[in-house]
Amino acid sequence: MDPKLVEVTQVFDRFKAAYTRNDLQTCSNLLTELKVMLTKFPSLPPLFQQSPNAVQELMIARDIYEHAVVLSVKAEDQDAFERDFFQLKPYYTDICGIIPPSPQEYPILGLNLLRLLVQNRIAEFHTELELLPSSALENSCIKHAVELEQSFMEGAYNRVLSARQSVPHETYVYFMDLLAKTVRDEIAGCSEKAYEYLSIADAKQILMFSSIKELSDYIAEEHPKWKITNGCVFFQEAKDSAPCKEIPSLQLINQTLSYAKELERIV
Amino acid sequence: MESSDVEMKESQPVAPAADGPVPSNSTPSAASNVLQLLKEIASLVEIGAYTKEVRRIARAVRLTIVLRRKLTAASVSAFLNQTLVAGSEAHSRLSSYLPKEDELDMDVDTETSTTQLSTKHTLPELEIYCYLLVLIFLIDQKKYDEAKACSSASIARLKNLNRRTIDVLASRLYFYYSYSYELTNCLAEIRRNLLALHRMATLRRDELGQETLLNLLLRNYLHYNLYDQAEKLRSKAPRFEAHSNQQFCRYLFYLGKIRTIQLEYTDAKESLLQAARKAPVAARGFRIQCNKWAVIVRLLLGEIPERTVFMQKGMKKALEPYFELTNAVRIGDLELFRSVADKFSDTFTSDRTNNLIVRLRHNVIRTGLRNISIAYSRISLADVAKKLRLDSPNPVADAESIVAKAIRDGAIDAMIDHAKGWMESKETGDVYSTNDPQSAFDSRIVFCLNMHNDAVKALRFPPNSHKKEKESAEKRRERQQQEEELAKHIAEEDDDDF
């Protein structure tokens, strides 16, 4: 067996041991070491050289990056997640013919979809979704993310929140918690426009706070314009859809002059 | 698209170059007839190469496309024998792709080999043209593996040629190169090559080639749903005024698709509709595709396409699933929408619009909600949930948040009273008291003016026409002089009369 491969395997075993112990610091140190070692394998992307050990090298590299992605979730580091995911992605898309598909593939892809949803990057969410074959949409992890996006777009926030109870994978919990925060902001934004006022009890329930104290803290911090009087939250907002009284003269002059110029050219 | 009078003028110098007048049905053998036409095209290419007039070569390509149905192995190989030097590399390679037939028209061969084409070394333009001809022939004969080999060889040859007169031929070759690989379903293999070719075309300022290759690359990426890469390439590739209408249409279509996926619906709609409008009438399949995507994008935007879109000639059947879908969205009935999506799911999967249809669900709810808010000035949230047929464990709470979001997004103008559990619609304002009509009018005027300017820019004039104009100016002066003299004469005569 190739000495480099043996070395990587050994370090990776130590990494896994630390990983099961939940020793995140050791893990990330070992991971950096592993990533440096991986750069010496010629069969990995983007080189794809046909070396005799290619299959083993690719397998172990994919395994390492999969662990890296999950580790970044555990460490609650979204940037690291993004980096690791992009390193992992070629292993799913470009070399499916060489090594068998990983059982972790769909959970991790679903996790990435969830991350895009949390960060409100809907365009990228759909771009990623297009890459998946239709059979993948049946997978519970992917389906979970897709249904969340739908409910989110519709405004059925209750469904988004209740989905937290039915997460397909333990790592999803972190993002679901983040999503709850995003959802709360969305609800606050919607309520502001949709209601004139809400009683404090209702507001607490709609915005999903466990106590009135939390609610008033939230209002003071995020929406200082809201007023609490007589046990009700008033959403003060200037209702300015009044018909325009003034003629936008400067704009009209500019438009008319440009028409005149163009017409002159025609005639 | 060139106007027909330009083409007419082009054809004039061709006639004397060819051996005789355009062959009619009087020629006994069809093969020799085709061969005759091929020779005319070849001489067109030759003249184009010598006079450096690209348009002649473009015309040669067009004539070839007209001829492609009539091509036979015999006529193609006879043409090769005449055009290429026997024993040259190109000749032996190209002949090897053609199927061997026992009865080659040898008499035709000997009879015409004395014409002007028997020069010692072949023009590169003619050689490339031969590649193109053989490639088209192979694809039409469904010999895809040979076509792949032939196209790869031609691309290798092209890399060593840097002549502007070849650009037109090269761009066609690129197209058939990608097409032959698509037919054998291995587009991914040539992506690297296409990128290299695009780079080369950019360095050589071959704009037609760049345009074609960019489209091929986009097609290549979109074939594998790689929207991210496609968009990155598209946004970084150099843009310039389109040279070929067909390529521009394709570009617009791909652009529309990318933008749809990335939720930029307004821009997507513009590109897709423009692509559908600009496409030639004959390209029915392309226009159907454009229309399918445009319908979905308009639905996603909350617009309802007119019925005439679905009733266009020759598209009625293909667009039927989309028509029913539109109907479901228009009524705002979730149940109906679901059943339509199930019923035509095969069509939507093959069109690869399935994910977009899923996105539409949200619009169905919106439309339903808008209908409700127009019809009722006040309605309880429980009734809203019932009317929208939301199937969820807690329909009233869902309805409330859905309504709240619709209000925030400006889809409906209403208020919710949480304590009493109803939604109250606001009076619709008078649009004509705002600036909206004015700005809509302005955008239409700007559109018309731009159209006029574009039309002026697109005018083409035949070459050297300004000389003729000068002559006529001289003539006019002469004529005016004569008229003046005549007038003087008459005046004098008039004087005489008195």
Chai-1 contact restraints between the chains, C-beta under 6 A:
chainA,res_idxA,chainB,res_idxB,connection_type,confidence,min_distance_angstrom,max_distance_angstrom,comment,restraint_id
A,A123,B,Q262,contact,1.0,0.0,6.0,A-B,restraint_1
A,A123,B,L263,contact,1.0,0.0,6.0,A-B,restraint_2
A,H126,B,I261,contact,1.0,0.0,6.0,A-B,restraint_3
A,T127,B,Y227,contact,1.0,0.0,6.0,A-B,restraint_4
A,T127,B,D228,contact,1.0,0.0,6.0,A-B,restraint_5
A,T127,B,I261,contact,1.0,0.0,6.0,A-B,restraint_6
A,L129,B,N355,contact,1.0,0.0,6.0,A-B,restraint_7
A,E130,B,N225,contact,1.0,0.0,6.0,A-B,restraint_8
A,E130,B,Y227,contact,1.0,0.0,6.0,A-B,restraint_9
A,E130,B,I261,contact,1.0,0.0,6.0,A-B,restraint_10
A,L131,B,N225,contact,1.0,0.0,6.0,A-B,restraint_11
A,M153,B,H362,contact,1.0,0.0,6.0,A-B,restraint_12
A,E154,B,H362,contact,1.0,0.0,6.0,A-B,restraint_13
A,E154,B,I365,contact,1.0,0.0,6.0,A-B,restraint_14
A,E154,B,I402,contact,1.0,0.0,6.0,A-B,restraint_15
A,G155,B,S401,contact,1.0,0.0,6.0,A-B,restraint_16
A,G155,B,I402,contact,1.0,0.0,6.0,A-B,restraint_17
A,G155,B,K405,contact,1.0,0.0,6.0,A-B,restraint_18
A,A156,B,D398,contact,1.0,0.0,6.0,A-B,restraint_19
A,A156,B,I402,contact,1.0,0.0,6.0,A-B,restraint_20
A,Y157,B,S401,contact,1.0,0.0,6.0,A-B,restraint_21
A,N158,B,N394,contact,1.0,0.0,6.0,A-B,restraint_22
A,N158,B,A397,contact,1.0,0.0,6.0,A-B,restraint_23
A,N158,B,D398,contact,1.0,0.0,6.0,A-B,restraint_24
A,C190,B,A404,contact,1.0,0.0,6.0,A-B,restraint_25
A,C190,B,K405,contact,1.0,0.0,6.0,A-B,restraint_26
A,C190,B,R408,contact,1.0,0.0,6.0,A-B,restraint_27
A,K193,B,I407,contact,1.0,0.0,6.0,A-B,restraint_28
A,K193,B,R408,contact,1.0,0.0,6.0,A-B,restraint_29
A,A194,B,A404,contact,1.0,0.0,6.0,A-B,restraint_30
A,A194,B,I407,contact,1.0,0.0,6.0,A-B,restraint_31
A,A194,B,I416,contact,1.0,0.0,6.0,A-B,restraint_32
A,Y195,B,I416,contact,1.0,0.0,6.0,A-B,restraint_33
A,L198,B,H418,contact,1.0,0.0,6.0,A-B,restraint_34
A,D202,B,H418,contact,1.0,0.0,6.0,A-B,restraint_35
A,P243,B,S433,contact,1.0,0.0,6.0,A-B,restraint_36
A,P243,B,T434,contact,1.0,0.0,6.0,A-B,restraint_37
A,C244,B,T434,contact,1.0,0.0,6.0,A-B,restraint_38
A,C244,B,N435,contact,1.0,0.0,6.0,A-B,restraint_39
A,Q255,B,D442,contact,1.0,0.0,6.0,A-B,restraint_40
A,E262,B,L449,contact,1.0,0.0,6.0,A-B,restraint_41
